[in-house]
Amino acid sequence: MSVVDPDEHVVDPVVETILEAVAGFGDRYVALAEACDGDPGAAAAFAELADYVAELLTDPVRHRRVLASCSAAIDAVAEASEDGREAVAWSFLEALSPDDRYALEPWLGPRGRSLLAEVDAGPPS
């Protein structure tokens, strides 16, 4: 269950999957939502998730369970809809540094790795 109160903050459906799977991200999302008057939108939420994951990647052994939860949720979002794929590719993966994308790759499932290859190739024309 998410720590985000839907009566206080608007939560995009693609973000809800992340919030339910990654409890540690909830507080960061709430802070972001409050800074955006309740609705940061999926792009901002996934960019914030990228910052969160980059911090976790500084010690992947210590944070392996959270990284596994994040990557499973990322794959679920990417599989669920075109909006989810767009958010994962161009708001989450693109927001990571190349070094962080490289470090995250082993944690990603097939859909996440496929999107990572797209991001590494560059944005669509």
Secondary structure, DSSP 4 states (H G I P E B T S, - for coil): --SS-TTTS---HHHHHHHHH-GGGHHHHHHHHHHTTT--HHHHHHHHHHHHHHHHTTSTTTTHHHHHHHHHHHHHHHHH-HHHHHIIIIIIITTS-HHHHHHHGGG--HHHHHHHHHHHH----
